[in-house]
Amino acid sequence: MARHQHRYPFATASPRQLRVGELIRHALAEIFSRAEVHDPVIEAHMITVPEVRMSADLRLATIYIMPLGGRDEQKVLDALEANKRYLRGEIARRINLKFAPDIRFRIDDRFDEVERIEKLLRTPAVARDLKDD
């Protein structure tokens, strides 16, 4: 990891970064729910936006997405990348900021991490340790 890069940047995010991230998240949720992006891949999937992380200068938004059921993650990511210019324009139109942030999309892997931890907690060794308490 880079020296100034944190694993959990939202822990050190300013209130303004958090607020702008939430505004972008809500704008994208509205765009996706109204099927305003005319792309067959995006229209065929329900896409959730669990989090948007903003850079300190508010010029870059990292948008974490998850297609419902985790299906076709790469296809959805590619379709969003192809429609990035339109989505950035819609975000700029809906949110009053000095600069429209550049956007990049990432798959949200928190659900995979939760599943991994749950599997660990269900192992016999952990159950045995919990039983001894």
N, CA, C and O atoms as CSV, one atom per row, in Angstrom:
chain,resi,resn,atom,element,x,y,z
A,1,MET,N,N,0.823,-1.174,0.000
A,1,MET,CA,C,0.000,0.000,0.000
A,1,MET,C,C,0.873,1.245,0.000
A,1,MET,O,O,1.947,1.262,0.601
A,2,ALA,N,N,0.410,2.271,-0.669
A,2,ALA,CA,C,1.149,3.517,-0.701
A,2,ALA,C,C,1.217,4.124,0.695
A,2,ALA,O,O,0.408,3.811,1.569
A,3,ARG,N,N,2.172,4.974,0.877
A,3,ARG,CA,C,2.414,5.534,2.202
A,3,ARG,C,C,1.234,6.337,2.733
A,3,ARG,O,O,0.918,6.245,3.920
A,4,HIS,N,N,0.584,7.111,1.896
A,4,HIS,CA,C,-0.509,7.976,2.344
A,4,HIS,C,C,-1.885,7.368,2.106
A,4,HIS,O,O,-2.901,8.011,2.367
A,5,GLN,N,N,-1.923,6.165,1.626
A,5,GLN,CA,C,-3.196,5.531,1.312
A,5,GLN,C,C,-3.646,4.691,2.498
A,5,GLN,O,O,-2.877,3.888,3.027
A,6,HIS,N,N,-4.885,4.879,2.909
A,6,HIS,CA,C,-5.422,4.134,4.029
A,6,HIS,C,C,-6.271,2.986,3.507
A,6,HIS,O,O,-6.878,3.091,2.442
A,7,ARG,N,N,-6.313,1.901,4.248
A,7,ARG,CA,C,-7.154,0.773,3.847
A,7,ARG,C,C,-8.624,1.155,3.947
A,7,ARG,O,O,-9.429,0.742,3.112
A,8,TYR,N,N,-8.979,1.929,4.949
A,8,TYR,CA,C,-10.352,2.372,5.142
A,8,TYR,C,C,-10.400,3.893,5.097
A,8,TYR,O,O,-10.433,4.538,6.145
A,9,PRO,N,N,-10.405,4.481,3.892
A,9,PRO,CA,C,-10.349,5.930,3.803
A,9,PRO,C,C,-11.583,6.614,4.384
A,9,PRO,O,O,-11.510,7.784,4.760
A,10,PHE,N,N,-12.711,5.917,4.467
A,10,PHE,CA,C,-13.898,6.540,5.018
A,10,PHE,C,C,-13.739,6.819,6.508
A,10,PHE,O,O,-14.465,7.648,7.058
A,11,ALA,N,N,-12.798,6.139,7.172
A,11,ALA,CA,C,-12.573,6.370,8.596
A,11,ALA,C,C,-11.944,7.739,8.815
A,11,ALA,O,O,-12.122,8.330,9.880
A,12,THR,N,N,-11.214,8.256,7.834
A,12,THR,CA,C,-10.568,9.543,7.965
A,12,THR,C,C,-11.190,10.586,7.043
A,12,THR,O,O,-10.640,11.677,6.895
A,13,ALA,N,N,-12.297,10.278,6.435
A,13,ALA,CA,C,-12.935,11.204,5.510
A,13,ALA,C,C,-13.557,12.365,6.271
A,13,ALA,O,O,-14.063,12.206,7.382
A,14,SER,N,N,-13.506,13.523,5.652
A,14,SER,CA,C,-14.107,14.708,6.264
A,14,SER,C,C,-15.625,14.624,6.121
A,14,SER,O,O,-16.126,13.872,5.286
A,15,PRO,N,N,-16.349,15.379,6.918
A,15,PRO,CA,C,-17.813,15.400,6.772
A,15,PRO,C,C,-18.254,15.823,5.371
A,15,PRO,O,O,-19.259,15.327,4.860
A,16,ARG,N,N,-17.513,16.729,4.754
A,16,ARG,CA,C,-17.863,17.158,3.392
A,16,ARG,C,C,-17.690,16.011,2.398
A,16,ARG,O,O,-18.538,15.814,1.528
A,17,GLN,N,N,-16.601,15.256,2.523
A,17,GLN,CA,C,-16.396,14.100,1.643
A,17,GLN,C,C,-17.532,13.099,1.814
A,17,GLN,O,O,-18.055,12.575,0.830
A,18,LEU,N,N,-17.909,12.835,3.041
A,18,LEU,CA,C,-18.989,11.886,3.300
A,18,LEU,C,C,-20.310,12.385,2.723
A,18,LEU,O,O,-21.065,11.619,2.126
A,19,ARG,N,N,-20.581,13.677,2.908
A,19,ARG,CA,C,-21.838,14.250,2.416
A,19,ARG,C,C,-21.912,14.212,0.891
A,19,ARG,O,O,-22.942,13.842,0.328
A,20,VAL,N,N,-20.822,14.593,0.220
A,20,VAL,CA,C,-20.800,14.580,-1.247
A,20,VAL,C,C,-20.898,13.147,-1.757
A,20,VAL,O,O,-21.586,12.888,-2.744
A,21,GLY,N,N,-20.219,12.219,-1.096
A,21,GLY,CA,C,-20.317,10.811,-1.478
A,21,GLY,C,C,-21.742,10.293,-1.385
A,21,GLY,O,O,-22.199,9.553,-2.257
A,22,GLU,N,N,-22.444,10.682,-0.328
A,22,GLU,CA,C,-23.840,10.265,-0.175
A,22,GLU,C,C,-24.734,10.895,-1.232
A,22,GLU,O,O,-25.650,10.244,-1.734
A,23,LEU,N,N,-24.481,12.153,-1.575
A,23,LEU,CA,C,-25.266,12.804,-2.634
A,23,LEU,C,C,-25.082,12.074,-3.965
A,23,LEU,O,O,-26.044,11.853,-4.699
A,24,ILE,N,N,-23.846,11.707,-4.263
A,24,ILE,CA,C,-23.580,10.984,-5.508
A,24,ILE,C,C,-24.219,9.605,-5.468
A,24,ILE,O,O,-24.780,9.149,-6.464
A,25,ARG,N,N,-24.136,8.945,-4.332
A,25,ARG,CA,C,-24.748,7.612,-4.187
A,25,ARG,C,C,-26.257,7.678,-4.421
A,25,ARG,O,O,-26.820,6.833,-5.117
A,26,HIS,N,N,-26.901,8.677,-3.840
A,26,HIS,CA,C,-28.342,8.818,-4.030
A,26,HIS,C,C,-28.698,9.167,-5.476
A,26,HIS,O,O,-29.691,8.673,-6.011
A,27,ALA,N,N,-27.883,10.021,-6.107
A,27,ALA,CA,C,-28.140,10.372,-7.510
A,27,ALA,C,C,-28.015,9.143,-8.404
A,27,ALA,O,O,-28.842,8.933,-9.291
A,28,LEU,N,N,-26.982,8.331,-8.174
A,28,LEU,CA,C,-26.815,7.123,-8.987
A,28,LEU,C,C,-27.930,6.116,-8.721
A,28,LEU,O,O,-28.419,5.474,-9.651
A,29,ALA,N,N,-28.330,5.974,-7.470
A,29,ALA,CA,C,-29.426,5.057,-7.157
A,29,ALA,C,C,-30.697,5.479,-7.891
A,29,ALA,O,O,-31.443,4.635,-8.387
A,30,GLU,N,N,-30.934,6.769,-7.956
A,30,GLU,CA,C,-32.109,7.271,-8.679
A,30,GLU,C,C,-31.981,7.013,-10.183
A,30,GLU,O,O,-32.947,6.610,-10.830
A,31,ILE,N,N,-30.804,7.242,-10.728
A,31,ILE,CA,C,-30.572,7.001,-12.159
A,31,ILE,C,C,-30.789,5.531,-12.491
A,31,ILE,O,O,-31.441,5.206,-13.483
A,32,PHE,N,N,-30.241,4.635,-11.657
A,32,PHE,CA,C,-30.384,3.201,-11.918
A,32,PHE,C,C,-31.819,2.735,-11.711
A,32,PHE,O,O,-32.302,1.895,-12.470
A,33,SER,N,N,-32.504,3.253,-10.714
A,33,SER,CA,C,-33.869,2.796,-10.445
A,33,SER,C,C,-34.843,3.257,-11.522
A,33,SER,O,O,-35.841,2.583,-11.781
A,34,ARG,N,N,-34.569,4.390,-12.149
A,34,ARG,CA,C,-35.438,4.895,-13.222
A,34,ARG,C,C,-35.011,4.419,-14.603
A,34,ARG,O,O,-35.607,4.810,-15.607
A,35,ALA,N,N,-33.984,3.579,-14.659
A,35,ALA,CA,C,-33.466,3.021,-15.921
A,35,ALA,C,C,-33.155,4.125,-16.927
A,35,ALA,O,O,-33.555,4.045,-18.088
A,36,GLU,N,N,-32.443,5.151,-16.480
A,36,GLU,CA,C,-32.102,6.277,-17.335
A,36,GLU,C,C,-30.892,6.007,-18.214
A,36,GLU,O,O,-30.643,6.745,-19.167
A,37,VAL,N,N,-30.139,4.963,-17.908
A,37,VAL,CA,C,-28.992,4.595,-18.736
A,37,VAL,C,C,-29.479,3.559,-19.736
A,37,VAL,O,O,-29.890,2.461,-19.361
A,38,HIS,N,N,-29.429,3.914,-20.998
A,38,HIS,CA,C,-29.961,3.033,-22.034
A,38,HIS,C,C,-28.865,2.098,-22.538
A,38,HIS,O,O,-28.315,2.265,-23.627
A,39,ASP,N,N,-28.578,1.125,-21.709
A,39,ASP,CA,C,-27.601,0.095,-22.033
A,39,ASP,C,C,-28.248,-1.234,-21.682
A,39,ASP,O,O,-28.761,-1.384,-20.573
A,40,PRO,N,N,-28.240,-2.206,-22.591
A,40,PRO,CA,C,-28.942,-3.468,-22.311
A,40,PRO,C,C,-28.408,-4.206,-21.082
A,40,PRO,O,O,-29.182,-4.851,-20.374
A,41,VAL,N,N,-27.124,-4.127,-20.820
A,41,VAL,CA,C,-26.557,-4.824,-19.661
A,41,VAL,C,C,-27.015,-4.153,-18.370
A,41,VAL,O,O,-27.403,-4.829,-17.417
A,42,ILE,N,N,-26.970,-2.837,-18.341
A,42,ILE,CA,C,-27.378,-2.109,-17.133
A,42,ILE,C,C,-28.880,-2.239,-16.915
A,42,ILE,O,O,-29.329,-2.380,-15.778
A,43,GLU,N,N,-29.658,-2.194,-17.985
A,43,GLU,CA,C,-31.115,-2.335,-17.856
A,43,GLU,C,C,-31.514,-3.726,-17.386
A,43,GLU,O,O,-32.561,-3.883,-16.758
A,44,ALA,N,N,-30.704,-4.735,-17.675
A,44,ALA,CA,C,-31.034,-6.113,-17.318
A,44,ALA,C,C,-30.642,-6.463,-15.891
A,44,ALA,O,O,-30.980,-7.547,-15.415
A,45,HIS,N,N,-29.943,-5.581,-15.201
A,45,HIS,CA,C,-29.473,-5.879,-13.844
A,45,HIS,C,C,-29.960,-4.834,-12.852
A,45,HIS,O,O,-30.076,-3.651,-13.173
A,46,MET,N,N,-30.239,-5.292,-11.653
A,46,MET,CA,C,-30.475,-4.381,-10.530
A,46,MET,C,C,-29.100,-4.105,-9.934
A,46,MET,O,O,-28.393,-5.032,-9.539
A,47,ILE,N,N,-28.728,-2.848,-9.869
A,47,ILE,CA,C,-27.404,-2.471,-9.385
A,47,ILE,C,C,-27.552,-1.679,-8.098
A,47,ILE,O,O,-28.275,-0.684,-8.048
A,48,THR,N,N,-26.864,-2.126,-7.061
A,48,THR,CA,C,-26.853,-1.376,-5.815
A,48,THR,C,C,-25.544,-0.604,-5.708
A,48,THR,O,O,-24.502,-1.028,-6.209
A,49,VAL,N,N,-25.630,0.530,-5.045
A,49,VAL,CA,C,-24.460,1.377,-4.820
A,49,VAL,C,C,-24.307,1.521,-3.307
A,49,VAL,O,O,-24.857,2.452,-2.717
A,50,PRO,N,N,-23.561,0.602,-2.668
A,50,PRO,CA,C,-23.448,0.659,-1.215
A,50,PRO,C,C,-22.592,1.820,-0.697
A,50,PRO,O,O,-22.785,2.281,0.428
A,51,GLU,N,N,-21.648,2.289,-1.517
A,51,GLU,CA,C,-20.750,3.327,-1.005
A,51,GLU,C,C,-20.110,4.104,-2.139
A,51,GLU,O,O,-19.835,3.560,-3.208
A,52,VAL,N,N,-19.878,5.382,-1.889
A,52,VAL,CA,C,-19.098,6.233,-2.789
A,52,VAL,C,C,-18.043,6.922,-1.934
A,52,VAL,O,O,-18.369,7.611,-0.967
A,53,ARG,N,N,-16.796,6.733,-2.291
A,53,ARG,CA,C,-15.693,7.365,-1.559
A,53,ARG,C,C,-15.138,8.506,-2.390
A,53,ARG,O,O,-14.841,8.350,-3.575
A,54,MET,N,N,-15.004,9.642,-1.754
A,54,MET,CA,C,-14.510,10.836,-2.429
A,54,MET,C,C,-13.058,11.091,-2.056
A,54,MET,O,O,-12.636,10.818,-0.932
A,55,SER,N,N,-12.295,11.621,-3.016
A,55,SER,CA,C,-10.935,12.042,-2.701
A,55,SER,C,C,-11.015,13.316,-1.858
A,55,SER,O,O,-12.073,13.941,-1.768
A,56,ALA,N,N,-9.915,13.690,-1.254
A,56,ALA,CA,C,-9.899,14.851,-0.360
A,56,ALA,C,C,-10.272,16.149,-1.076
A,56,ALA,O,O,-10.881,17.035,-0.478
A,57,ASP,N,N,-9.909,16.262,-2.355
A,57,ASP,CA,C,-10.233,17.480,-3.101
A,57,ASP,C,C,-11.580,17.388,-3.831
A,57,ASP,O,O,-11.939,18.300,-4.575
A,58,LEU,N,N,-12.314,16.314,-3.630
A,58,LEU,CA,C,-13.647,16.080,-4.213
A,58,LEU,C,C,-13.636,16.003,-5.732
A,58,LEU,O,O,-14.668,16.218,-6.367
A,59,ARG,N,N,-12.498,15.703,-6.319
A,59,ARG,CA,C,-12.412,15.610,-7.782
A,59,ARG,C,C,-12.471,14.182,-8.298
A,59,ARG,O,O,-12.561,13.971,-9.508
A,60,LEU,N,N,-12.424,13.200,-7.410
A,60,LEU,CA,C,-12.492,11.810,-7.821
A,60,LEU,C,C,-13.468,11.063,-6.915
A,60,LEU,O,O,-13.353,11.094,-5.690
A,61,ALA,N,N,-14.417,10.401,-7.537
A,61,ALA,CA,C,-15.381,9.589,-6.798
A,61,ALA,C,C,-15.165,8.131,-7.175
A,61,ALA,O,O,-15.249,7.763,-8.346
A,62,THR,N,N,-14.886,7.308,-6.177
A,62,THR,CA,C,-14.776,5.868,-6.394
A,62,THR,C,C,-16.116,5.274,-5.985
A,62,THR,O,O,-16.503,5.329,-4.818
A,63,ILE,N,N,-16.812,4.709,-6.951
A,63,ILE,CA,C,-18.172,4.225,-6.741
A,63,ILE,C,C,-18.136,2.706,-6.662
A,63,ILE,O,O,-17.749,2.028,-7.614
A,64,TYR,N,N,-18.545,2.189,-5.515
A,64,TYR,CA,C,-18.580,0.742,-5.303
A,64,TYR,C,C,-19.974,0.256,-5.663
A,64,TYR,O,O,-20.973,0.759,-5.149
A,65,ILE,N,N,-20.028,-0.732,-6.555
A,65,ILE,CA,C,-21.316,-1.239,-7.038
A,65,ILE,C,C,-21.389,-2.737,-6.812
A,65,ILE,O,O,-20.373,-3.414,-6.651
A,66,MET,N,N,-22.612,-3.236,-6.804
A,66,MET,CA,C,-22.834,-4.676,-6.706
A,66,MET,C,C,-24.110,-5.005,-7.476
A,66,MET,O,O,-25.192,-4.546,-7.109
A,67,PRO,N,N,-23.989,-5.800,-8.544
A,67,PRO,CA,C,-25.199,-6.264,-9.218
A,67,PRO,C,C,-25.947,-7.226,-8.299
A,67,PRO,O,O,-25.329,-8.000,-7.569
A,68,LEU,N,N,-27.261,-7.174,-8.337
A,68,LEU,CA,C,-28.074,-8.022,-7.470
A,68,LEU,C,C,-27.733,-9.486,-7.700
A,68,LEU,O,O,-27.736,-9.962,-8.835
A,69,GLY,N,N,-27.442,-10.186,-6.631
A,69,GLY,CA,C,-27.080,-11.592,-6.716
A,69,GLY,C,C,-25.638,-11.829,-7.124
A,69,GLY,O,O,-25.200,-12.976,-7.206
A,70,GLY,N,N,-24.892,-10.762,-7.381
A,70,GLY,CA,C,-23.492,-10.923,-7.763
A,70,GLY,C,C,-23.302,-11.494,-9.155
A,70,GLY,O,O,-22.216,-11.970,-9.486
A,71,ARG,N,N,-24.360,-11.453,-9.988
A,71,ARG,CA,C,-24.255,-12.007,-11.337
A,71,ARG,C,C,-23.572,-11.024,-12.283
A,71,ARG,O,O,-23.754,-9.811,-12.171
A,72,ASP,N,N,-22.805,-11.544,-13.192
A,72,ASP,CA,C,-22.214,-10.774,-14.300
A,72,ASP,C,C,-21.513,-9.503,-13.834
A,72,ASP,O,O,-21.684,-8.442,-14.434
A,73,GLU,N,N,-20.736,-9.607,-12.781
A,73,GLU,CA,C,-20.083,-8.425,-12.226
A,73,GLU,C,C,-19.221,-7.706,-13.263
A,73,GLU,O,O,-19.279,-6.483,-13.385
A,74,GLN,N,N,-18.428,-8.467,-14.003
A,74,GLN,CA,C,-17.519,-7.841,-14.961
A,74,GLN,C,C,-18.276,-7.198,-16.116
A,74,GLN,O,O,-17.895,-6.124,-16.582
A,75,LYS,N,N,-19.339,-7.838,-16.582
A,75,LYS,CA,C,-20.152,-7.252,-17.657
A,75,LYS,C,C,-20.757,-5.923,-17.219
A,75,LYS,O,O,-20.743,-4.947,-17.969
A,76,VAL,N,N,-21.290,-5.895,-15.997
A,76,VAL,CA,C,-21.901,-4.671,-15.477
A,76,VAL,C,C,-20.843,-3.590,-15.311
A,76,VAL,O,O,-21.076,-2.430,-15.652
A,77,LEU,N,N,-19.692,-3.965,-14.795
A,77,LEU,CA,C,-18.604,-3.006,-14.615
A,77,LEU,C,C,-18.164,-2.428,-15.960
A,77,LEU,O,O,-17.924,-1.225,-16.066
A,78,ASP,N,N,-18.057,-3.271,-16.981
A,78,ASP,CA,C,-17.681,-2.808,-18.320
A,78,ASP,C,C,-18.744,-1.877,-18.906
A,78,ASP,O,O,-18.415,-0.882,-19.552
A,79,ALA,N,N,-20.019,-2.205,-18.679
A,79,ALA,CA,C,-21.101,-1.353,-19.187
A,79,ALA,C,C,-21.097,0.005,-18.493
A,79,ALA,O,O,-21.328,1.028,-19.137
A,80,LEU,N,N,-20.839,0.024,-17.196
A,80,LEU,CA,C,-20.765,1.295,-16.476
A,80,LEU,C,C,-19.578,2.126,-16.955
A,80,LEU,O,O,-19.685,3.344,-17.101
A,81,GLU,N,N,-18.460,1.472,-17.196
A,81,GLU,CA,C,-17.286,2.178,-17.724
A,81,GLU,C,C,-17.598,2.781,-19.095
A,81,GLU,O,O,-17.172,3.896,-19.396
A,82,ALA,N,N,-18.338,2.046,-19.922
A,82,ALA,CA,C,-18.688,2.536,-21.248
A,82,ALA,C,C,-19.636,3.740,-21.170
A,82,ALA,O,O,-19.626,4.592,-22.059
A,83,ASN,N,N,-20.442,3.812,-20.125
A,83,ASN,CA,C,-21.407,4.898,-19.954
A,83,ASN,C,C,-20.945,5.925,-18.925
A,83,ASN,O,O,-21.751,6.708,-18.423
A,84,LYS,N,N,-19.677,5.923,-18.616
A,84,LYS,CA,C,-19.129,6.804,-17.580
A,84,LYS,C,C,-19.364,8.282,-17.897
A,84,LYS,O,O,-19.694,9.062,-17.003
A,85,ARG,N,N,-19.199,8.664,-19.142
A,85,ARG,CA,C,-19.358,10.070,-19.515
A,85,ARG,C,C,-20.789,10.542,-19.269
A,85,ARG,O,O,-21.001,11.626,-18.725
A,86,TYR,N,N,-21.762,9.739,-19.665
A,86,TYR,CA,C,-23.161,10.093,-19.431
A,86,TYR,C,C,-23.452,10.188,-17.940
A,86,TYR,O,O,-24.093,11.138,-17.492
A,87,LEU,N,N,-22.982,9.204,-17.166
A,87,LEU,CA,C,-23.240,9.192,-15.728
A,87,LEU,C,C,-22.590,10.387,-15.032
A,87,LEU,O,O,-23.183,10.978,-14.130
A,88,ARG,N,N,-21.396,10.738,-15.441
A,88,ARG,CA,C,-20.731,11.899,-14.852
A,88,ARG,C,C,-21.520,13.168,-15.144
A,88,ARG,O,O,-21.661,14.028,-14.274
A,89,GLY,N,N,-22.031,13.288,-16.358
A,89,GLY,CA,C,-22.852,14.452,-16.715
A,89,GLY,C,C,-24.132,14.525,-15.901
A,89,GLY,O,O,-24.535,15.603,-15.467
A,90,GLU,N,N,-24.772,13.379,-15.693
A,90,GLU,CA,C,-25.993,13.348,-14.887
A,90,GLU,C,C,-25.706,13.692,-13.433
A,90,GLU,O,O,-26.481,14.408,-12.798
A,91,ILE,N,N,-24.607,13.191,-12.909
A,91,ILE,CA,C,-24.225,13.530,-11.529
A,91,ILE,C,C,-23.985,15.033,-11.422
A,91,ILE,O,O,-24.450,15.667,-10.475
A,92,ALA,N,N,-23.263,15.610,-12.385
A,92,ALA,CA,C,-22.977,17.048,-12.368
A,92,ALA,C,C,-24.263,17.865,-12.449
A,92,ALA,O,O,-24.373,18.917,-11.819
A,93,ARG,N,N,-25.225,17.389,-13.214
A,93,ARG,CA,C,-26.489,18.106,-13.362
A,93,ARG,C,C,-27.316,18.066,-12.083
A,93,ARG,O,O,-28.016,19.028,-11.766
A,94,ARG,N,N,-27.239,16.959,-11.346
A,94,ARG,CA,C,-28.071,16.782,-10.157
A,94,ARG,C,C,-27.439,17.320,-8.876
A,94,ARG,O,O,-28.147,17.645,-7.923
A,95,ILE,N,N,-26.128,17.415,-8.849
A,95,ILE,CA,C,-25.426,17.833,-7.641
A,95,ILE,C,C,-24.669,19.119,-7.937
A,95,ILE,O,O,-23.912,19.196,-8.905
A,96,ASN,N,N,-24.876,20.114,-7.110
A,96,ASN,CA,C,-24.255,21.413,-7.323
A,96,ASN,C,C,-22.873,21.445,-6.673
A,96,ASN,O,O,-22.736,21.697,-5.476
A,97,LEU,N,N,-21.856,21.184,-7.491
A,97,LEU,CA,C,-20.473,21.250,-7.040
A,97,LEU,C,C,-19.696,22.161,-7.982
A,97,LEU,O,O,-20.108,22.391,-9.119
A,98,LYS,N,N,-18.583,22.670,-7.504
A,98,LYS,CA,C,-17.749,23.532,-8.339
A,98,LYS,C,C,-17.219,22.760,-9.551
A,98,LYS,O,O,-17.190,23.276,-10.668
A,99,PHE,N,N,-16.801,21.515,-9.309
A,99,PHE,CA,C,-16.301,20.656,-10.379
A,99,PHE,C,C,-17.055,19.339,-10.338
A,99,PHE,O,O,-17.341,18.810,-9.264
A,100,ALA,N,N,-17.375,18.812,-11.511
A,100,ALA,CA,C,-17.957,17.466,-11.570
A,100,ALA,C,C,-16.822,16.476,-11.331
A,100,ALA,O,O,-15.819,16.514,-12.043
A,101,PRO,N,N,-16.957,15.602,-10.356
A,101,PRO,CA,C,-15.853,14.679,-10.071
A,101,PRO,C,C,-15.700,13.632,-11.169
A,101,PRO,O,O,-16.676,13.194,-11.777
A,102,ASP,N,N,-14.449,13.245,-11.405
A,102,ASP,CA,C,-14.200,12.079,-12.243
A,102,ASP,C,C,-14.739,10.879,-11.472
A,102,ASP,O,O,-14.693,10.852,-10.242
A,103,ILE,N,N,-15.239,9.907,-12.187
A,103,ILE,CA,C,-15.798,8.745,-11.505
A,103,ILE,C,C,-15.086,7.487,-11.967
A,103,ILE,O,O,-14.670,7.362,-13.119
A,104,ARG,N,N,-14.962,6.561,-11.032
A,104,ARG,CA,C,-14.449,5.238,-11.374
A,104,ARG,C,C,-15.281,4.230,-10.596
A,104,ARG,O,O,-15.730,4.484,-9.478
A,105,PHE,N,N,-15.468,3.097,-11.216
A,105,PHE,CA,C,-16.322,2.066,-10.638
A,105,PHE,C,C,-15.477,0.900,-10.157
A,105,PHE,O,O,-14.497,0.514,-10.794
A,106,ARG,N,N,-15.873,0.351,-9.023
A,106,ARG,CA,C,-15.246,-0.833,-8.447
A,106,ARG,C,C,-16.345,-1.762,-7.953
A,106,ARG,O,O,-17.421,-1.315,-7.556
A,107,ILE,N,N,-16.064,-3.049,-7.979
A,107,ILE,CA,C,-16.985,-4.027,-7.413
A,107,ILE,C,C,-16.827,-4.004,-5.898
A,107,ILE,O,O,-15.706,-4.031,-5.388
A,108,ASP,N,N,-17.931,-3.954,-5.185
A,108,ASP,CA,C,-17.899,-3.955,-3.722
A,108,ASP,C,C,-17.697,-5.388,-3.250
A,108,ASP,O,O,-18.544,-6.250,-3.485
A,109,ASP,N,N,-16.582,-5.637,-2.589
A,109,ASP,CA,C,-16.270,-7.000,-2.153
A,109,ASP,C,C,-16.553,-7.221,-0.668
A,109,ASP,O,O,-16.146,-8.239,-0.106
A,110,ARG,N,N,-17.236,-6.291,-0.038
A,110,ARG,CA,C,-17.546,-6.457,1.388
A,110,ARG,C,C,-18.421,-7.673,1.643
A,110,ARG,O,O,-18.273,-8.338,2.669
A,111,PHE,N,N,-19.333,-7.973,0.719
A,111,PHE,CA,C,-20.220,-9.115,0.904
A,111,PHE,C,C,-19.429,-10.423,0.911
A,111,PHE,O,O,-19.739,-11.336,1.676
A,112,ASP,N,N,-18.416,-10.509,0.066
A,112,ASP,CA,C,-17.542,-11.690,0.051
A,112,ASP,C,C,-16.782,-11.819,1.361
A,112,ASP,O,O,-16.615,-12.921,1.885
A,113,GLU,N,N,-16.323,-10.695,1.886
A,113,GLU,CA,C,-15.586,-10.708,3.146
A,113,GLU,C,C,-16.484,-11.138,4.303
A,113,GLU,O,O,-16.046,-11.889,5.175
A,114,VAL,N,N,-17.717,-10.679,4.323
A,114,VAL,CA,C,-18.664,-11.082,5.366
A,114,VAL,C,C,-18.921,-12.581,5.293
A,114,VAL,O,O,-18.965,-13.260,6.319
A,115,GLU,N,N,-19.088,-13.087,4.095
A,115,GLU,CA,C,-19.320,-14.524,3.915
A,115,GLU,C,C,-18.116,-15.338,4.394
A,115,GLU,O,O,-18.283,-16.387,5.017
A,116,ARG,N,N,-16.918,-14.863,4.107
A,116,ARG,CA,C,-15.710,-15.550,4.547
A,116,ARG,C,C,-15.630,-15.593,6.073
A,116,ARG,O,O,-15.276,-16.623,6.648
A,117,ILE,N,N,-15.954,-14.489,6.721
A,117,ILE,CA,C,-15.915,-14.439,8.188
A,117,ILE,C,C,-16.980,-15.353,8.789
A,117,ILE,O,O,-16.727,-16.034,9.782
A,118,GLU,N,N,-18.169,-15.369,8.189
A,118,GLU,CA,C,-19.227,-16.249,8.683
A,118,GLU,C,C,-18.827,-17.720,8.570
A,118,GLU,O,O,-19.112,-18.515,9.465
A,119,LYS,N,N,-18.168,-18.078,7.469
A,119,LYS,CA,C,-17.691,-19.458,7.316
A,119,LYS,C,C,-16.670,-19.793,8.389
A,119,LYS,O,O,-16.688,-20.889,8.949
A,120,LEU,N,N,-15.780,-18.853,8.674
A,120,LEU,CA,C,-14.793,-19.080,9.730
A,120,LEU,C,C,-15.465,-19.272,11.090
A,120,LEU,O,O,-15.057,-20.125,11.878
A,121,LEU,N,N,-16.485,-18.482,11.353
A,121,LEU,CA,C,-17.169,-18.580,12.646
A,121,LEU,C,C,-17.943,-19.890,12.794
A,121,LEU,O,O,-18.211,-20.333,13.911
A,122,ARG,N,N,-18.300,-20.506,11.669
A,122,ARG,CA,C,-19.041,-21.769,11.723
A,122,ARG,C,C,-18.140,-22.999,11.748
A,122,ARG,O,O,-18.646,-24.120,11.786
A,123,THR,N,N,-16.839,-22.825,11.726
A,123,THR,CA,C,-15.932,-23.971,11.750
A,123,THR,C,C,-15.974,-24.660,13.108
A,123,THR,O,O,-16.242,-24.012,14.120
A,124,PRO,N,N,-15.714,-25.953,13.145
A,124,PRO,CA,C,-15.754,-26.684,14.413
A,124,PRO,C,C,-14.793,-26.141,15.471
A,124,PRO,O,O,-15.121,-26.142,16.658
A,125,ALA,N,N,-13.627,-25.685,15.063
A,125,ALA,CA,C,-12.652,-25.165,16.026
A,125,ALA,C,C,-13.184,-23.926,16.747
A,125,ALA,O,O,-13.008,-23.786,17.957
A,126,VAL,N,N,-13.829,-23.036,16.008
A,126,VAL,CA,C,-14.385,-21.835,16.619
A,126,VAL,C,C,-15.568,-22.201,17.514
A,126,VAL,O,O,-15.711,-21.675,18.617
A,127,ALA,N,N,-16.410,-23.107,17.025
A,127,ALA,CA,C,-17.553,-23.546,17.836
A,127,ALA,C,C,-17.074,-24.171,19.150
A,127,ALA,O,O,-17.668,-23.945,20.204
A,128,ARG,N,N,-16.005,-24.952,19.080
A,128,ARG,CA,C,-15.443,-25.574,20.278
A,128,ARG,C,C,-14.935,-24.501,21.257
A,128,ARG,O,O,-15.165,-24.595,22.463
A,129,ASP,N,N,-14.247,-23.486,20.728
A,129,ASP,CA,C,-13.728,-22.416,21.580
A,129,ASP,C,C,-14.859,-21.618,22.225
A,129,ASP,O,O,-14.767,-21.236,23.391
A,130,LEU,N,N,-15.920,-21.370,21.466
A,130,LEU,CA,C,-17.052,-20.645,22.020
A,130,LEU,C,C,-17.804,-21.464,23.060
A,130,LEU,O,O,-18.346,-20.909,24.015
A,131,LYS,N,N,-17.837,-22.770,22.880
A,131,LYS,CA,C,-18.530,-23.655,23.823
A,131,LYS,C,C,-17.818,-23.671,25.162
A,131,LYS,O,O,-18.474,-23.746,26.201
A,132,ASP,N,N,-16.509,-23.603,25.167
A,132,ASP,CA,C,-15.722,-23.635,26.406
A,132,ASP,C,C,-16.005,-22.412,27.271
A,132,ASP,O,O,-15.849,-22.482,28.490
A,133,ASP,N,N,-16.414,-21.304,26.681
A,133,ASP,CA,C,-16.711,-20.105,27.477
A,133,ASP,C,C,-17.959,-20.352,28.258
A,133,ASP,O,O,-18.404,-19.479,29.003
